[in-house]
Amino acid sequence: MIGFLYCGSEYGKLISSFPLFQVNNVGTYIVKPTVEYTAEELSFVMETNFGSGYQMCQLSHPLLKASRVGSIVFISSTAGVVAVDVGTPYAATKGDFNL
């Protein structure tokens, strides 16, 4: 969040007094059959890939709303729209943002 606020307070002034966009690009996966994931591994992938983007949206919402033209961009993955052999939890978290 520090990087985002820094951009909003410094670089954002080049165009506007508020940031105009936020880009969420995060992802991790564990290469193993889905049925072998432990609860902790599943939680880690879900929180990293989906939870972190959701939390960033919550935190940046007031700044983006104040700009009146703010946008949020999520970088997804083809794994979110096509079948994959392993890493189904990864695919599910990336598919969340394609809706």
C-alpha positions as CSV (number, residue, x, y, z in Angstrom):
1,M,0.0,0.0,0.0
2,I,2.9,2.4,0.6
3,G,3.8,2.2,-3.1
4,F,0.2,3.0,-4.1
5,L,-0.1,5.9,-1.7
6,Y,3.3,7.3,-2.8
7,C,2.1,7.2,-6.5
8,G,-1.1,8.9,-5.5
9,S,0.6,11.6,-3.6
10,E,3.6,12.2,-5.8
11,Y,3.4,10.9,-9.4
12,G,-0.4,11.2,-9.5
13,K,0.1,15.0,-9.4
14,L,1.5,15.0,-12.9
15,I,-1.9,14.3,-14.3
16,S,-4.3,14.8,-11.4
17,S,-4.4,15.2,-7.7
18,F,-5.6,11.7,-7.4
19,P,-4.5,8.4,-8.8
20,L,-6.4,7.4,-12.0
21,F,-5.9,3.7,-11.9
22,Q,-4.8,0.7,-9.9
23,V,-3.3,-2.5,-11.4
24,N,-3.5,-5.7,-9.5
25,N,-1.0,-8.3,-10.8
26,V,-0.3,-11.0,-8.2
27,G,-0.3,-14.7,-8.4
28,T,1.2,-17.8,-6.9
29,Y,0.5,-21.5,-7.3
30,I,1.6,-24.9,-6.1
31,V,2.3,-27.5,-8.7
32,K,0.6,-30.6,-7.5
33,P,-2.7,-32.4,-8.1
34,T,-5.6,-30.5,-6.6
35,V,-6.7,-33.4,-4.4
36,E,-3.3,-33.3,-2.7
37,Y,-3.6,-29.6,-1.5
38,T,-3.6,-29.2,2.2
39,A,-6.0,-26.7,3.8
40,E,-3.1,-24.4,4.5
41,E,-1.8,-24.5,0.9
42,L,-5.3,-23.8,-0.5
43,S,-5.7,-20.9,1.9
44,F,-2.3,-19.5,0.9
45,V,-3.1,-19.5,-2.8
46,M,-6.6,-18.1,-2.3
47,E,-5.5,-15.3,0.0
48,T,-2.5,-14.4,-2.2
49,N,-4.3,-14.4,-5.6
50,F,-7.8,-13.2,-4.7
51,G,-7.6,-11.8,-1.2
52,S,-4.8,-9.4,-1.8
53,G,-6.4,-7.9,-4.9
54,Y,-9.7,-7.5,-3.0
55,Q,-8.0,-5.8,-0.1
56,M,-6.2,-3.4,-2.4
57,C,-9.5,-2.4,-3.9
58,Q,-11.0,-1.7,-0.5
59,L,-8.0,0.4,0.5
60,S,-7.7,2.3,-2.8
61,H,-11.5,2.9,-3.3
62,P,-11.6,6.3,-1.5
63,L,-8.8,7.7,-3.7
64,L,-10.1,6.3,-6.9
65,K,-13.6,7.4,-6.2
66,A,-12.4,10.9,-5.4
67,S,-10.7,11.1,-8.8
68,R,-14.1,10.5,-10.4
69,V,-12.4,8.6,-13.3
70,G,-10.5,5.9,-11.4
71,S,-10.2,2.4,-12.8
72,I,-9.1,-0.9,-11.5
73,V,-7.3,-3.4,-13.7
74,F,-6.9,-7.0,-12.7
75,I,-4.3,-9.1,-14.6
76,S,-5.8,-12.5,-14.9
77,S,-4.6,-15.7,-16.6
78,T,-5.7,-18.0,-19.3
79,A,-5.8,-20.6,-16.6
80,G,-8.9,-18.9,-15.4
81,V,-10.8,-19.6,-18.6
82,V,-9.4,-22.9,-19.8
83,A,-8.8,-26.3,-18.2
84,V,-5.4,-27.0,-16.6
85,D,-3.9,-30.2,-15.4
86,V,-2.6,-29.0,-12.1
87,G,-3.1,-25.8,-10.1
88,T,-6.9,-25.8,-10.1
89,P,-7.0,-23.4,-7.1
90,Y,-4.8,-21.0,-9.0
91,A,-7.2,-21.2,-12.0
92,A,-10.2,-20.6,-9.7
93,T,-8.6,-17.4,-8.2
94,K,-7.7,-16.0,-11.6
95,G,-11.2,-16.9,-13.0
96,D,-12.8,-14.9,-10.1
97,F,-11.6,-11.7,-11.7
98,N,-12.9,-12.6,-15.2
99,L,-16.6,-12.3,-14.2
